[in-house]
Amino acid sequence: MSIIAYHVAHLSAIMVMVLSIGSILTNAERSKKWNILFGVASLAVLVAGFGMLHRLQYTMTAKWILGKLVIWAILAIGVPIIAKRFPQFKSAMLGASALLLIIAVWLAVIKI
């Protein structure tokens, strides 16, 4: 695949992941389809991101890449756990997710 195809896939998956995070954390009842969509989108973000990194010939030692991986892991693991086991923290996780996504964008743009 081309770099542009990986980029489009990565950004599209991020948009779906953000949409599903919003749905999971704002709805009172749990929806299995939103959880499945979140899982598929988070996997697609990871796969497309690594594909793009490979095509651009980045190494895994770059701090911005490690930062984005940590943010991805916090969201991919934290959102379902908070939604299922700690529903009283859903609104806090929604705010934290927004902040983490802003930091991820900043890391991708600045590449420090």
C-alpha positions as CSV (number, residue, x, y, z in Angstrom):
1,M,0.0,0.0,0.0
2,S,1.1,3.6,-0.6
3,I,1.8,6.1,2.2
4,I,-1.3,8.0,1.3
5,A,-3.5,4.9,1.6
6,Y,-2.0,4.2,5.0
7,H,-2.5,7.8,6.0
8,V,-6.2,7.7,4.9
9,A,-6.7,4.4,6.7
10,H,-5.1,5.7,9.9
11,L,-7.1,8.9,10.0
12,S,-10.3,7.2,9.1
13,A,-9.8,4.6,11.8
14,I,-9.0,7.4,14.3
15,M,-12.3,9.2,13.4
16,V,-14.3,5.9,14.0
17,M,-12.4,5.3,17.2
18,V,-13.2,8.8,18.5
19,L,-16.9,8.4,17.5
20,S,-17.1,5.1,19.3
21,I,-15.4,6.5,22.4
22,G,-18.0,9.2,22.5
23,S,-20.8,6.8,22.2
24,I,-19.4,4.3,24.7
25,L,-18.8,6.9,27.3
26,T,-21.9,9.0,26.9
27,N,-24.6,6.3,26.6
28,A,-26.1,5.0,29.8
29,E,-26.7,1.5,28.4
30,R,-23.9,-0.6,27.1
31,S,-24.0,-1.4,23.4
32,K,-22.1,-4.4,22.1
33,K,-21.9,-3.0,18.5
34,W,-20.2,0.2,19.7
35,N,-17.7,-1.9,21.7
36,I,-17.0,-4.1,18.7
37,L,-16.6,-1.0,16.5
38,F,-14.2,0.5,19.0
39,G,-12.1,-2.6,19.1
40,V,-11.9,-2.9,15.3
41,A,-11.1,0.8,14.9
42,S,-8.4,0.7,17.6
43,L,-6.8,-2.3,15.8
44,A,-7.0,-0.5,12.5
45,V,-5.4,2.6,14.0
46,L,-2.5,0.5,15.2
47,V,-2.0,-1.5,11.9
48,A,-2.3,1.5,9.6
49,G,0.0,3.5,11.9
50,F,2.7,0.8,11.8
51,G,2.3,0.5,8.1
52,M,2.8,4.2,7.6
53,L,5.8,4.2,9.9
54,H,7.3,1.3,7.9
55,R,6.8,3.1,4.6
56,L,8.3,6.3,6.0
57,Q,11.2,4.4,7.4
58,Y,10.9,5.6,11.0
59,T,12.4,3.7,13.8
60,M,10.6,2.8,17.0
61,T,13.2,4.7,19.1
62,A,11.5,8.1,18.3
63,K,10.0,9.6,21.4
64,W,6.9,10.8,19.6
65,I,6.1,7.3,18.3
66,L,6.5,5.8,21.8
67,G,4.2,8.6,23.2
68,K,1.5,7.9,20.6
69,L,1.7,4.1,21.4
70,V,1.3,4.8,25.1
71,I,-1.7,7.1,24.4
72,W,-3.2,4.4,22.1
73,A,-2.7,1.7,24.8
74,I,-4.4,4.0,27.5
75,L,-7.4,4.6,25.2
76,A,-7.7,1.0,23.8
77,I,-7.5,-0.5,27.3
78,G,-8.9,2.2,29.5
79,V,-12.1,3.1,27.7
80,P,-13.7,-0.4,27.9
81,I,-12.6,-0.9,31.4
82,I,-13.9,2.4,32.6
83,A,-17.2,1.9,30.8
84,K,-17.8,-1.5,32.2
85,R,-16.3,-1.5,35.7
86,F,-16.3,2.1,36.7
87,P,-19.2,3.9,35.1
88,Q,-19.1,6.7,37.6
89,F,-15.8,7.8,35.9
90,K,-17.2,7.9,32.3
91,S,-17.3,11.7,32.1
92,A,-13.8,12.0,33.5
93,M,-12.5,9.5,31.0
94,L,-14.3,11.4,28.2
95,G,-12.4,14.5,29.1
96,A,-9.1,12.6,29.5
97,S,-9.7,11.0,26.1
98,A,-10.1,14.4,24.5
99,L,-6.9,15.6,26.1
100,L,-5.0,12.5,25.1
101,L,-6.1,12.8,21.5
102,I,-5.0,16.4,21.4
103,I,-1.6,15.4,22.8
104,A,-1.4,12.6,20.2
105,V,-2.1,15.1,17.4
106,W,0.5,17.4,18.8
107,L,3.1,14.6,18.9
108,A,2.4,13.6,15.3
109,V,2.7,17.2,14.1
110,I,5.8,18.3,16.1
111,K,7.6,14.9,16.0
112,I,9.8,15.5,19.0
